[in-house]
């Protein structure tokens, strides 16, 4: 599982297999702190305060531990 912090500060613990894709947000002019969108397999999107590249690296690291 990976920890994702949403735009309100709530922590979500998501299974790796549930993540469809992670998209970086380039210019958030609203000041809401959203850095990425994490889309789950069932279509839900978590607007995250976490950096997209950092989430991707964490997923890669966790998948490497399970081999």
C-alpha positions as CSV (number, residue, x, y, z in Angstrom):
1,X,0.0,0.0,0.0
2,X,1.0,3.6,-0.6
3,X,0.1,6.6,1.4
4,X,-1.5,9.5,-0.6
5,X,-2.3,12.9,1.0
6,X,-5.3,14.6,-0.6
7,X,-5.8,18.3,-1.0
8,X,-7.6,18.6,2.4
9,X,-4.7,16.9,4.3
10,X,-6.5,13.5,4.7
11,X,-4.3,10.5,4.3
12,X,-5.4,7.6,2.0
13,X,-3.8,4.2,2.0
14,X,-4.2,2.7,-1.4
15,X,-3.3,-0.7,-2.7
16,X,-0.8,-0.5,-5.6
17,X,-3.0,-2.6,-7.9
18,X,-5.8,0.0,-7.4
19,X,-3.8,2.8,-9.0
20,X,-4.5,3.4,-12.7
21,X,-2.3,6.4,-13.3
22,X,-0.7,9.5,-11.7
23,X,-0.8,12.9,-13.4
24,X,1.3,15.9,-12.5
25,X,-0.5,19.2,-12.2
26,X,1.7,21.8,-13.8
27,X,0.3,25.2,-12.8
28,X,-2.2,25.3,-10.0
29,X,-3.1,29.0,-9.8
30,X,-5.8,28.4,-7.1
31,X,-3.2,27.9,-4.3
32,X,-5.0,24.7,-3.2
33,X,-1.7,22.7,-2.9
34,X,-2.7,20.1,-5.5
35,X,0.4,18.7,-7.1
36,X,-1.0,15.6,-8.8
37,X,-4.1,13.6,-9.7
38,X,-4.1,9.9,-8.8
39,X,-6.7,8.0,-10.8
40,X,-7.9,4.7,-9.3
41,X,-9.0,1.7,-11.3
42,X,-12.7,2.3,-10.6
43,X,-12.4,5.9,-11.9
44,X,-12.1,7.8,-8.6
45,X,-9.5,10.6,-8.6
46,X,-7.6,11.7,-5.5
47,X,-6.4,15.3,-5.8
48,X,-3.1,15.0,-4.1
49,X,-0.6,17.3,-2.3
50,X,2.1,14.7,-3.1
51,X,4.5,15.2,-6.0
52,X,3.7,12.9,-9.0
53,X,7.3,11.8,-9.4
54,X,7.7,11.0,-5.7
55,X,4.6,8.9,-5.8
56,X,5.8,7.0,-8.9
57,X,9.2,6.4,-7.3
58,X,7.5,5.1,-4.1
59,X,5.3,2.7,-6.1
60,X,8.4,1.5,-8.1
61,X,10.2,0.9,-4.8
62,X,7.3,-1.0,-3.2
63,X,6.8,-3.2,-6.3
64,X,10.5,-4.0,-6.2
65,X,10.2,-5.3,-2.6
66,X,7.4,-7.7,-3.6
67,X,9.4,-9.5,-6.3
